[in-house]
Amino acid sequence: MSPEWKYKITLETFDWYEIQCWCEANIGEFDKDWYKLGIDPVEYVVDGRTRTTWYFKQKNDAVMFKLRWS
């Protein structure tokens, strides 16, 4: 990931689409203000986990996200 995406948060959840909609409404545009790496299908098949990794350029966006979704 490029150095401009300074803040990384990983969640384990099935509701990634709801979180994505929240990011669009509260933080801004995908790939401009925030970025998401999706679920690894192999990881899901092997142990049933659904982790998503979210990146933010601004600290305040990452903090707001963490407070809302953790």
MMTF fields as JSON, N, C-alpha, C and O atoms, coordinates in Angstrom:
{
  "mmtfVersion": "1.0.0",
  "mmtfProducer": "UNKNOWN",
  "numBonds": 279,
  "numAtoms": 280,
  "numGroups": 70,
  "numChains": 1,
  "numModels": 1,
  "chainsPerModel": [1],
  "groupsPerChain": [70],
  "chainIdList": ["A"],
  "bondAtomList": [4, 2, 8, 6, 12, 10, 16, 14, 20, 18, 24, 22, 28, 26, 32, 30, 36, 34, 40, 38, 44, 42, 48, 46, 52, 50, 56, 54, 60, 58, 64, 62, 68, 66, 72, 70, 76, 74, 80, 78, 84, 82, 88, 86, 92, 90, 96, 94, 100, 98, 104, 102, 108, 106, 112, 110, 116, 114, 120, 118, 124, 122, 128, 126, 132, 130, 136, 134, 140, 138, 144, 142, 148, 146, 152, 150, 156, 154, 160, 158, 164, 162, 168, 166, 172, 170, 176, 174, 180, 178, 184, 182, 188, 186, 192, 190, 196, 194, 200, 198, 204, 202, 208, 206, 212, 210, 216, 214, 220, 218, 224, 222, 228, 226, 232, 230, 236, 234, 240, 238, 244, 242, 248, 246, 252, 250, 256, 254, 260, 258, 264, 262, 268, 266, 272, 270, 276, 274],
  "bondOrderList": [1, 1, 1, 1, 1, 1, 1, 1, 1, 1, 1, 1, 1, 1, 1, 1, 1, 1, 1, 1, 1, 1, 1, 1, 1, 1, 1, 1, 1, 1, 1, 1, 1, 1, 1, 1, 1, 1, 1, 1, 1, 1, 1, 1, 1, 1, 1, 1, 1, 1, 1, 1, 1, 1, 1, 1, 1, 1, 1, 1, 1, 1, 1, 1, 1, 1, 1, 1, 1],
  "groupList": [{"groupName": "MET", "atomNameList": ["N", "CA", "C", "O"], "elementList": ["N", "C", "C", "O"], "formalChargeList": [0, 0, 0, 0], "bondAtomList": [1, 0, 2, 1, 3, 2], "bondOrderList": [1, 1, 2], "singleLetterCode": "M", "chemCompType": "L-PEPTIDE LINKING"}, {"groupName": "SER", "atomNameList": ["N", "CA", "C", "O"], "elementList": ["N", "C", "C", "O"], "formalChargeList": [0, 0, 0, 0], "bondAtomList": [1, 0, 2, 1, 3, 2], "bondOrderList": [1, 1, 2], "singleLetterCode": "S", "chemCompType": "L-PEPTIDE LINKING"}, {"groupName": "PRO", "atomNameList": ["N", "CA", "C", "O"], "elementList": ["N", "C", "C", "O"], "formalChargeList": [0, 0, 0, 0], "bondAtomList": [1, 0, 2, 1, 3, 2], "bondOrderList": [1, 1, 2], "singleLetterCode": "P", "chemCompType": "L-PEPTIDE LINKING"}, {"groupName": "GLU", "atomNameList": ["N", "CA", "C", "O"], "elementList": ["N", "C", "C", "O"], "formalChargeList": [0, 0, 0, 0], "bondAtomList": [1, 0, 2, 1, 3, 2], "bondOrderList": [1, 1, 2], "singleLetterCode": "E", "chemCompType": "L-PEPTIDE LINKING"}, {"groupName": "TRP", "atomNameList": ["N", "CA", "C", "O"], "elementList": ["N", "C", "C", "O"], "formalChargeList": [0, 0, 0, 0], "bondAtomList": [1, 0, 2, 1, 3, 2], "bondOrderList": [1, 1, 2], "singleLetterCode": "W", "chemCompType": "L-PEPTIDE LINKING"}, {"groupName": "LYS", "atomNameList": ["N", "CA", "C", "O"], "elementList": ["N", "C", "C", "O"], "formalChargeList": [0, 0, 0, 0], "bondAtomList": [1, 0, 2, 1, 3, 2], "bondOrderList": [1, 1, 2], "singleLetterCode": "K", "chemCompType": "L-PEPTIDE LINKING"}, {"groupName": "TYR", "atomNameList": ["N", "CA", "C", "O"], "elementList": ["N", "C", "C", "O"], "formalChargeList": [0, 0, 0, 0], "bondAtomList": [1, 0, 2, 1, 3, 2], "bondOrderList": [1, 1, 2], "singleLetterCode": "Y", "chemCompType": "L-PEPTIDE LINKING"}, {"groupName": "ILE", "atomNameList": ["N", "CA", "C", "O"], "elementList": ["N", "C", "C", "O"], "formalChargeList": [0, 0, 0, 0], "bondAtomList": [1, 0, 2, 1, 3, 2], "bondOrderList": [1, 1, 2], "singleLetterCode": "I", "chemCompType": "L-PEPTIDE LINKING"}, {"groupName": "THR", "atomNameList": ["N", "CA", "C", "O"], "elementList": ["N", "C", "C", "O"], "formalChargeList": [0, 0, 0, 0], "bondAtomList": [1, 0, 2, 1, 3, 2], "bondOrderList": [1, 1, 2], "singleLetterCode": "T", "chemCompType": "L-PEPTIDE LINKING"}, {"groupName": "LEU", "atomNameList": ["N", "CA", "C", "O"], "elementList": ["N", "C", "C", "O"], "formalChargeList": [0, 0, 0, 0], "bondAtomList": [1, 0, 2, 1, 3, 2], "bondOrderList": [1, 1, 2], "singleLetterCode": "L", "chemCompType": "L-PEPTIDE LINKING"}, {"groupName": "PHE", "atomNameList": ["N", "CA", "C", "O"], "elementList": ["N", "C", "C", "O"], "formalChargeList": [0, 0, 0, 0], "bondAtomList": [1, 0, 2, 1, 3, 2], "bondOrderList": [1, 1, 2], "singleLetterCode": "F", "chemCompType": "L-PEPTIDE LINKING"}, {"groupName": "ASP", "atomNameList": ["N", "CA", "C", "O"], "elementList": ["N", "C", "C", "O"], "formalChargeList": [0, 0, 0, 0], "bondAtomList": [1, 0, 2, 1, 3, 2], "bondOrderList": [1, 1, 2], "singleLetterCode": "D", "chemCompType": "L-PEPTIDE LINKING"}, {"groupName": "GLN", "atomNameList": ["N", "CA", "C", "O"], "elementList": ["N", "C", "C", "O"], "formalChargeList": [0, 0, 0, 0], "bondAtomList": [1, 0, 2, 1, 3, 2], "bondOrderList": [1, 1, 2], "singleLetterCode": "Q", "chemCompType": "L-PEPTIDE LINKING"}, {"groupName": "CYS", "atomNameList": ["N", "CA", "C", "O"], "elementList": ["N", "C", "C", "O"], "formalChargeList": [0, 0, 0, 0], "bondAtomList": [1, 0, 2, 1, 3, 2], "bondOrderList": [1, 1, 2], "singleLetterCode": "C", "chemCompType": "L-PEPTIDE LINKING"}, {"groupName": "ALA", "atomNameList": ["N", "CA", "C", "O"], "elementList": ["N", "C", "C", "O"], "formalChargeList": [0, 0, 0, 0], "bondAtomList": [1, 0, 2, 1, 3, 2], "bondOrderList": [1, 1, 2], "singleLetterCode": "A", "chemCompType": "L-PEPTIDE LINKING"}, {"groupName": "ASN", "atomNameList": ["N", "CA", "C", "O"], "elementList": ["N", "C", "C", "O"], "formalChargeList": [0, 0, 0, 0], "bondAtomList": [1, 0, 2, 1, 3, 2], "bondOrderList": [1, 1, 2], "singleLetterCode": "N", "chemCompType": "L-PEPTIDE LINKING"}, {"groupName": "GLY", "atomNameList": ["N", "CA", "C", "O"], "elementList": ["N", "C", "C", "O"], "formalChargeList": [0, 0, 0, 0], "bondAtomList": [1, 0, 2, 1, 3, 2], "bondOrderList": [1, 1, 2], "singleLetterCode": "G", "chemCompType": "PEPTIDE LINKING"}, {"groupName": "VAL", "atomNameList": ["N", "CA", "C", "O"], "elementList": ["N", "C", "C", "O"], "formalChargeList": [0, 0, 0, 0], "bondAtomList": [1, 0, 2, 1, 3, 2], "bondOrderList": [1, 1, 2], "singleLetterCode": "V", "chemCompType": "L-PEPTIDE LINKING"}, {"groupName": "ARG", "atomNameList": ["N", "CA", "C", "O"], "elementList": ["N", "C", "C", "O"], "formalChargeList": [0, 0, 0, 0], "bondAtomList": [1, 0, 2, 1, 3, 2], "bondOrderList": [1, 1, 2], "singleLetterCode": "R", "chemCompType": "L-PEPTIDE LINKING"}],
  "groupTypeList": [0, 1, 2, 3, 4, 5, 6, 5, 7, 8, 9, 3, 8, 10, 11, 4, 6, 3, 7, 12, 13, 4, 13, 3, 14, 15, 7, 16, 3, 10, 11, 5, 11, 4, 6, 5, 9, 16, 7, 11, 2, 17, 3, 6, 17, 17, 11, 16, 18, 8, 18, 8, 8, 4, 6, 10, 5, 12, 5, 15, 11, 14, 17, 0, 10, 5, 9, 18, 4, 1],
  "groupIdList": [1, 2, 3, 4, 5, 6, 7, 8, 9, 10, 11, 12, 13, 14, 15, 16, 17, 18, 19, 20, 21, 22, 23, 24, 25, 26, 27, 28, 29, 30, 31, 32, 33, 34, 35, 36, 37, 38, 39, 40, 41, 42, 43, 44, 45, 46, 47, 48, 49, 50, 51, 52, 53, 54, 55, 56, 57, 58, 59, 60, 61, 62, 63, 64, 65, 66, 67, 68, 69, 70],
  "secStructList": [7, 7, 6, 6, 7, 7, 3, 3, 3, 3, 3, 3, 7, 1, 7, 2, 2, 2, 2, 2, 2, 2, 2, 2, 2, 2, 6, 7, 7, 5, 6, 6, 6, 3, 3, 3, 3, 7, 7, 7, 2, 2, 2, 2, 2, 2, 2, 7, 7, 7, 3, 3, 3, 3, 3, 3, 1, 1, 2, 2, 2, 2, 2, 2, 2, 2, 2, 2, 2, 7],
  "xCoordList": [0.839, 0.0, 0.889, 1.945, 0.477, 1.311, 1.393, 0.519, 2.423, 2.631, 1.533, 1.397, 0.765, -0.292, -1.439, -2.199, -1.566, -2.589, -1.974, -1.597, -1.876, -1.131, -1.857, -1.208, -3.163, -3.934, -4.661, -5.427, -4.412, -4.929, -5.742, -5.298, -6.935, -7.79, -8.324, -8.856, -8.18, -8.681, -9.85, -9.771, -10.936, -12.135, -12.458, -12.115, -13.114, -13.614, -15.135, -15.716, -15.773, -17.223, -17.816, -17.131, -19.099, -19.829, -20.455, -20.831, -20.572, -21.311, -20.444, -20.646, -19.493, -18.578, -19.31, -18.881, -20.409, -21.124, -21.762, -21.743, -22.317, -22.879, -21.786, -22.009, -20.626, -19.503, -19.057, -18.759, -19.013, -18.627, -19.604, -19.175, -20.892, -21.902, -21.712, -21.849, -21.396, -21.148, -19.936, -19.969, -18.879, -17.684, -18.021, -17.57, -18.807, -19.187, -19.988, -19.809, -20.861, -21.72, -20.996, -21.326, -20.017, -19.41, -17.96, -17.486, -17.251, -15.834, -15.56, -14.829, -16.129, -15.897, -15.812, -16.448, -15.028, -14.942, -13.953, -12.88, -14.356, -13.473, -12.27, -12.42, -11.096, -9.828, -9.364, -8.361, -10.086, -9.642, -9.443, -8.406, -10.445, -10.401, -10.222, -9.716, -10.63, -10.516, -10.374, -10.69, -9.887, -9.673, -9.929, -9.653, -10.458, -10.754, -10.163, -10.299, -9.5, -9.11, -10.165, -10.502, -10.681, -11.787, -11.395, -10.251, -12.369, -12.23, -11.354, -11.504, -10.455, -9.622, -10.429, -10.683, -10.836, -11.67, -11.019, -11.71, -9.715, -9.022, -9.109, -9.377, -8.887, -8.985, -10.393, -10.542, -11.41, -12.789, -13.036, -13.664, -12.545, -12.737, -11.981, -12.501, -10.767, -9.924, -10.426, -10.543, -10.725, -11.121, -12.37, -12.677, -13.096, -14.375, -14.298, -15.319, -13.1, -12.967, -13.257, -12.965, -13.826, -14.091, -13.492, -14.19, -12.192, -11.508, -11.476, -11.253, -11.702, -11.531, -10.544, -10.524, -9.728, -8.742, -9.085, -9.272, -9.161, -9.572, -8.411, -7.736, -8.179, -7.086, -7.641, -8.616, -6.997, -7.423, -6.214, -5.13, -6.409, -5.338, -5.288, -4.215, -6.447, -6.552, -6.778, -7.601, -6.057, -6.175, -7.589, -8.117, -8.208, -9.557, -10.564, -11.493, -10.408, -11.297, -11.102, -12.072, -9.851, -9.559, -10.111, -10.643, -9.984, -10.493, -12.021, -12.589, -12.681, -14.144, -14.591, -15.552, -13.901, -14.214, -14.046, -14.915, -12.938, -12.637, -13.679, -14.123, -14.061, -15.074, -16.414, -17.137, -16.756, -18.051, -18.092, -19.108, -17.034, -17.093, -16.312, -16.336, -15.642, -14.898, -15.625, -15.143],
  "yCoordList": [-1.172, 0.0, 1.241, 1.249, 2.26, 3.455, 4.196, 4.033, 4.995, 5.692, 6.701, 7.082, 7.13, 8.095, 7.48, 8.201, 6.153, 5.458, 5.068, 3.913, 6.013, 5.851, 5.022, 4.407, 4.991, 4.406, 3.162, 3.204, 2.056, 0.744, 0.149, 0.133, -0.337, -0.997, -2.281, -2.259, -3.387, -4.664, -5.095, -5.071, -5.491, -5.949, -7.368, -7.792, -8.089, -9.413, -9.343, -9.371, -9.252, -9.066, -9.517, -9.553, -9.861, -10.195, -8.957, -8.989, -7.875, -6.695, -5.669, -4.468, -6.106, -5.158, -4.197, -3.053, -4.63, -3.73, -2.571, -1.432, -2.853, -1.798, -0.808, 0.403, -1.324, -0.466, 0.391, 1.574, -0.211, 0.527, 1.676, 2.782, 1.432, 2.488, 3.594, 4.775, 3.213, 4.207, 5.075, 6.293, 4.453, 5.207, 6.211, 7.356, 5.789, 6.69, 7.878, 9.004, 7.631, 8.689, 9.599, 10.78, 9.068, 9.814, 10.231, 11.156, 9.561, 9.871, 10.46, 11.444, 9.876, 10.407, 9.315, 8.268, 9.565, 8.675, 7.536, 7.703, 6.366, 5.209, 5.555, 6.203, 5.13, 5.309, 6.766, 7.083, 7.638, 9.019, 9.343, 9.879, 9.014, 9.29, 8.026, 8.081, 6.912, 5.623, 4.521, 4.707, 3.36, 2.227, 0.951, 0.889, -0.068, -1.337, -2.492, -2.573, -3.389, -4.671, -5.676, -5.762, -6.426, -7.333, -8.626, -8.83, -9.478, -10.778, -11.691, -11.744, -12.396, -13.389, -14.691, -15.301, -15.131, -16.332, -17.58, -18.434, -17.693, -18.872, -18.857, -19.887, -17.719, -17.607, -18.004, -18.692, -17.569, -17.903, -19.408, -19.987, -20.037, -21.478, -22.257, -23.24, -21.835, -22.574, -22.457, -23.469, -21.255, -21.13, -20.287, -19.965, -19.923, -19.241, -17.777, -17.17, -17.199, -15.791, -14.893, -15.237, -13.754, -12.758, -11.432, -10.558, -11.302, -10.069, -9.093, -9.475, -7.842, -6.77, -5.777, -5.554, -5.184, -4.209, -2.871, -2.766, -1.86, -0.519, 0.436, 0.393, 1.292, 2.263, 3.674, 3.93, 4.578, 5.975, 6.875, 6.55, 8.012, 8.997, 9.911, 10.354, 10.187, 11.13, 10.409, 9.497, 10.817, 10.206, 10.341, 9.384, 11.498, 11.696, 10.75, 10.302, 10.435, 9.47, 8.072, 7.351, 7.692, 6.379, 6.258, 5.214, 7.316, 7.295, 7.185, 6.392, 7.972, 7.919, 6.52, 5.983, 5.933, 4.58, 3.565, 2.722, 3.655, 2.71, 2.809, 1.793, 4.022, 4.205, 3.635, 3.086, 3.752, 3.288, 1.77, 1.153, 1.154, -0.239, -1.222, -2.421, -0.775, -1.733, -2.018, -2.798],
  "zCoordList": [0.0, 0.0, 0.0, 0.632, -0.685, -0.8, 0.539, 1.39, 0.725, 2.009, 2.359, 3.521, 1.386, 1.697, 2.502, 3.148, 2.464, 3.244, 4.591, 4.795, 5.487, 6.743, 7.795, 8.641, 7.762, 8.857, 8.377, 7.414, 9.062, 8.657, 9.809, 10.956, 9.482, 10.47, 9.835, 8.725, 10.541, 10.059, 10.938, 12.166, 10.277, 10.978, 10.55, 9.446, 11.424, 11.105, 11.183, 12.268, 10.009, 9.996, 8.668, 7.646, 8.7, 7.486, 6.853, 5.681, 7.604, 7.173, 6.456, 6.637, 5.654, 5.016, 4.088, 3.939, 3.454, 2.543, 3.315, 2.849, 4.473, 5.322, 5.739, 5.752, 6.071, 6.461, 5.278, 5.438, 4.103, 2.902, 2.64, 2.313, 2.776, 2.588, 3.619, 3.299, 4.859, 5.905, 5.542, 5.716, 5.043, 4.64, 3.543, 3.588, 2.566, 1.483, 2.009, 1.544, 2.966, 3.5, 4.493, 4.596, 5.224, 6.323, 6.12, 6.779, 5.214, 5.038, 3.657, 3.536, 2.636, 1.299, 0.263, 0.386, -0.749, -1.903, -1.705, -1.126, -2.21, -2.258, -3.136, -4.172, -2.727, -3.428, -3.47, -4.109, -2.797, -2.655, -1.176, -0.786, -0.354, 1.08, 1.914, 3.035, 1.375, 2.066, 1.022, -0.153, 1.488, 0.592, 1.376, 2.574, 0.704, 1.37, 0.581, -0.64, 1.314, 0.748, 1.174, 2.355, 0.232, 0.5, 1.17, 1.576, 1.271, 1.917, 1.063, -0.158, 1.704, 1.033, 0.96, 1.999, -0.228, -0.339, 0.248, 0.804, 0.132, 0.679, 2.204, 2.821, 2.798, 4.251, 4.724, 5.734, 3.994, 4.362, 4.275, 5.161, 3.214, 3.038, 4.106, 4.635, 4.429, 5.364, 6.795, 7.486, 7.254, 8.667, 8.908, 10.056, 7.853, 8.008, 8.399, 8.722, 8.376, 8.753, 7.563, 6.418, 7.851, 6.816, 7.262, 7.775, 7.058, 7.448, 6.277, 5.128, 6.596, 5.634, 6.231, 7.441, 5.368, 5.815, 5.175, 3.963, 6.018, 5.615, 5.819, 6.848, 4.845, 4.902, 4.796, 4.09, 5.514, 5.532, 5.414, 5.9, 4.762, 4.635, 5.851, 6.261, 6.422, 7.527, 8.854, 8.942, 9.865, 11.189, 11.742, 12.309, 11.59, 12.142, 11.493, 12.165, 10.21, 9.555, 10.133, 10.366, 10.363, 10.93, 12.348, 12.723, 13.126, 14.504, 14.494, 15.244, 13.653, 13.568, 13.145, 13.696, 12.177, 11.704, 12.834, 13.059, 13.528, 14.613, 15.729, 16.264, 16.071, 17.109, 16.689, 17.521, 15.435, 14.96, 14.777, 15.096, 14.281, 13.855, 14.724, 14.443, 15.738, 16.583, 17.872, 18.694]
}
